Amino acid sequence: MKYTTLPNTDIKVSKICLGTMTFGEQNTETEAHQQLDYAFDKGVNFIDTAEMYPVPGRAETQGKTEQYIGTWLQKTKKRSQVILATKVTGPSSGMHYIRPDLGFSKKAITEALTHSFQRLQTDYIDLYQLHWPERNANFFGKRGYRHYDKEKWQDNFYEVIRVLDALVKEGKIRHYGISNETPWGTMRQLQESDKHLLTRAKTIQNPYSLLNRTFEIGLAEIALREKIGLLAYSPMAFGILSGKYLHQKKPKNARLTLFPQMSRYLNPQVNFAVAQYAQLAEDYHMNLAQLSLAFINQQAFVTSNIIGATTMAQLEENIASIALTLPDELLKEIDAIHEMQPNPAP
């Protein structure tokens, strides 16, 4: 395994982070524990989850992912050996079963954190993240920004940061991060922290893959210059970059077969790009999944690559990507495909 540090901290994290959003929906508790055991044995010390998981979000399953991680931590007594990240849910019209007050008020964050502590069977979180902005800024599956003059949100960056800063000082969280943020929101976060001498966000968790490199446009420079590390999520684009959905295939028990509503990666442009990347991987005698992950692993602005799997075979393959280094000539060919079909998956 390769390691890096959370920016501006002394916390060492594995370059591969275990994503867990299938725990409780596609994976049982036993399977979740098997994944955690294997990942830990392979040197993965970084685990990412969220209070709203598993995905897709449902009242019947909400919180199971954290519960499964909590029972594993209790069973193995490895809490001090792992870096644990979770998230507080932002406003969402379909998730009020989590709590009526969805957002980042002091009351909402305190309640969310308390429940995460209970499910995870811990009394501190290493990295606590805002799952998505409260304002109208980022929508899953949409590339562009649409401004609403009558938006209800009022600028509250300072108030939210102050709550998180207090939690750091109390020892309930060690650091915090943002997620699904824009360049404007990221800079406002950092500037407000600096202005008021409060703790800064250390990470940003946004989508990043061969099919969605929008992070490079405005956020990569911010990540490097401001030292806020990317935790790249959906690096396999819901498994699309394994090639298993090529030629309109619908593999049994695959995520997009089970949950066709997750359609952000299903379009002709994606199919075209994946076919090109699949051929490139074959030309270099590589596995497409490992090529896709290795590309992310070696980006300078990436702190950790959040991989996820529903089977042990997938998990083994994904973690093994850390051993690959893509040569310059291959990276140039990846860029050439990207130029032909840039960012087909929002």
N, C-alpha and C positions, 0 to 999 in steps of 0.2 A: 504494500500500500504506500501511497505517497501522501504527504501531509503538508498543510499550510497553517496559517493562523487567521483567526477572525481579525480583520483589520483593526489596528490600534488597540490590540489586546495581547495577552500572553497565552490565549487559549488555542491549543493545537487541535486542529480538526482534520479528519481524513478528506482527501480530495474527492472521494466518493461518499455521498451522504445517502443513507437509506430512507427513501420515501415510503410512506406507510398508508396511503389513502385507500388501498384495497382491503386493509385489515377490517374485518367486520362486515364486508359485503361480498367480495370475491374470495377472500381468504378467511378461514376459520381461526380460532384462537391458537389451536395446535400448529397450524401452518404458519401463522404469524411468528410464533415462538421459534419455529424451525428457521425461518428467514433471519430473525434476529440473532440466533445462535451462529448461523453460518457467516453472516456479515461481520459479526464481532470477531469470529475466529480468523477472518481474512483481513483484519485490521481496521474495519470500518468502526469508528467511534462516534459518528455523528448521525443522529436520528431526527427526522423532521416529521411533525404531525400537526394537527389542528383540532380545535374543539368541535368543528363542524363535521369532521371526517367520521365515517367513510364517505366516498363519492360513488354515485350521486347522493347528495344529501337527502336524508329522509328522517322524519321524526322517530321512526321505529328503530333506526340504527345509530342515530347521532350519539357521539361519545364513545362508541365501541372501540374505535381505533386507539384512543388514549387508554381505555381500560385494558386492552390486550398488551400494550406496552407496559402499563403499570404492573400487571401480573407477572410479566417477564422480569421486570426490574426487581420485584419482590422475591421471585423465585431464585434468581441468579445472584442477587446482591451486588450488581454491577453499576449501581447508580453513580458512584463516584468516578467510574471509568468511562462514562459516556457523556457526550455533549448533547443535551436534549433541547430541541427547539419545538415550540408550538405556537399557535396563532389565536388571536381573538377575532371573532367574526364581525365584519363591517355591516352596514345597512344592506338589507336584502328583503324584498317583498315576499319571498318564499320561505324565509327561515325564521319566522317569529316563534316557531316551536322551541328554538334555542332559548330565547328570552324576549319579552316584549320590547325591551330597550336595546335594540341592536345598534351598535356604534361604539364610540370611544370616549364616552363620558367616564368620569371617575367611578361612578356606581357600576356601569356596565363592565369596565375593565376589571374592577375588583371582584365582581360576581363571577366573571368568566375565569379569572385566574384561580379563584378559590375552587371552582368545580374541576378545573384542569389538575390542580394539586391532588384532589381526591381521586380522580380517575387514574392519574399517573403514579399515585402513591409516593409523592415526593413533596418537599417543602420549599423547593426553589426550581426555577427554570433558567437554563443557561442563556437561551436566546428567545425572547418573547416578541412576536411579530404581529403587526397590524395587517390583517389578511388582505384587505383592499381599501382604497380610500373611502372616506365618508362622502366626499363630494362627487359630482358627476364628472368623472375623469377617465375611468378605464372600464371597459366592458369586455368580458370574455367573448372571444370570437369576433371582435370588431377592431379594425385597424385605426379608423379615424376618430377624431374628437368632435363632438357636437355640443355646442354651447347653448345653455338654456338661461335666458335672461331672468326668469322667475324662479331660479334654483333656490331651494329652501336653505341649503347649507350656508353657514356663516363661518368665516375664517377662524379656525380654532387650533391652528398648529401649536401655538404656545401652550394652550391649556392641556392638550394631549401630551405634549412632550414633558410638561411639568409633572403630570401623573406618572409617566414612565420613569422619569428621573427619580421621583420619590420612591418608587418600587425598587429601583437599583440601590438607592441609599439604605433602604430597609432590608436589603439582602434577599428579597423575594424573587427578583430576577437579576441576573448578572449583567445582561446587555439586552438591547432591543433592536429590532430591525423593521423594515417596511416591506411591502409586497405589492405587486401589481401596480407599481407607481410610474408616474411620468417624469420626464426631466424637470419640469416646473415644480412638481410636488416634492421631488427628491431634494432639489436645491432649497426650497422653502424649509423643509425639515432641517437641513444642515445649518442654514443661516439663522433660523430661530434658535437652535441649540447654542450656536456660537454667540449670538447677540445676548442671550440671557445666562451664559456660562453654565449650561445644562448638558447632561450626557447626550452624546451624539448617537444616531443610528449607526450601527456597524455593518449591516448587510441590507441588501435589497433582493427579494425573491421574485423574479419575473420569468416568464417563459423564454426559453432560448434553445434553438435546435437548428438543424440544417434547413428546416422548413419555415422557421421564424427567427430571423436574425435582426429583427427590428431594434433589439437592445443596442446594437452596434451604432445605430444612427445618431442617437442623442445621449444615451446613457453610459456607453462604454467609456467615453472621455471623463464623464463625471465620476464613474467608479474608480478610475485610475488616479485622477488628479485629487479627488476628495477622499480617497481611501475608504470607499464603501463597497464591499465585495458582493459580487453577484452570486446568489445561490440559484443556479439554473434549474428551473423545473420544466417538466414535460420534455425532457431531452430526446425522448423517443416518439414524441407526438402521438401519445396514446397507443403506441405500438406500431404506428404506420411505418416507422423507419426500420422495422424488422423485415419489411417486404411482404408480410403475411397477408396483407389486404390487396396486393397487386392483382390486376386483371379481375377486379370485382369479386374477389374471394371473400367469404364470410366464415372465418374459422369458428368452429364450435367453442363456446364459452369465452371467446375473445371479447374485450371490453366494448368495442364498437359494434359487435354482433349483439351483445346483451343490451347495450344502451345506445341505440341508434340516434337518440336525441343529442348525443355529444358529437355534433356534426361539424365542428369547426375545422376538422382535418379531412373532411370528405368533400373533395371537389376535383374537377378534371386537372386543374393546375398542380395540385398535390400529386395526383397520380403520375403526371408527366415528370415532375421533379424526382419522385421516388424511383421511377424506372431508370432515370439517368444515374442517380446515386447507386442504385443496385448494380448497374452495369460497371460503374467505376470501381466499386468494391470487388466485383468479380475480376476485373482487369488486374487489380493489385493483389489478388488471391487473399482477400479479406472478407470477413463476415460483415454484412451491411450494418447490423446493430452495433458492433464494436467500432466500426469506422465512424458511425454517427456519434457515439459517445466519446471516442478518442478525440474527435474534432473539438468538442467542448472542453474536455479535460485540459487541453494545452493552451487555452485562451488566457492571456495574462490577467484579464479582469474577472475571471471566474475564481471564486474562493472555493466552492464545492459544487459538484454535479449531483443533483438529486435523482437517483435512479429508483425505479419501482418495478416490481415483478409480481406475477400471480403464481408462477411455478418456480421450483428450485432450479430447473435448467435455465430459465431466463435470468434468475438472480446470479447464478454462477457465470453466465456469459457476460452479463453487464458489468459485474465487478472486475472480471478479467480484462476489461477494456483499459484499465489503468496501466497495464504493461505495454500498451501500444504507443508509439510515437509516429505520427504521420509525417512523411518526408515533404520537403518544400514543393516538389513537383506535383504531389498528390493534392496538397493544399491549393495550388494554382488551378488544378482541374476542378476542385470543389467550387472555387470562386467563379470559374467559367460557367458552371451549371447554375450557380446562384444568379449570375448576370442574365442568363436566359430566362429564368423564372424566379425573380426575387420574392421572398416572403409569401409564398402561396397560402400559408396557414396563419391566420391572425391569432 
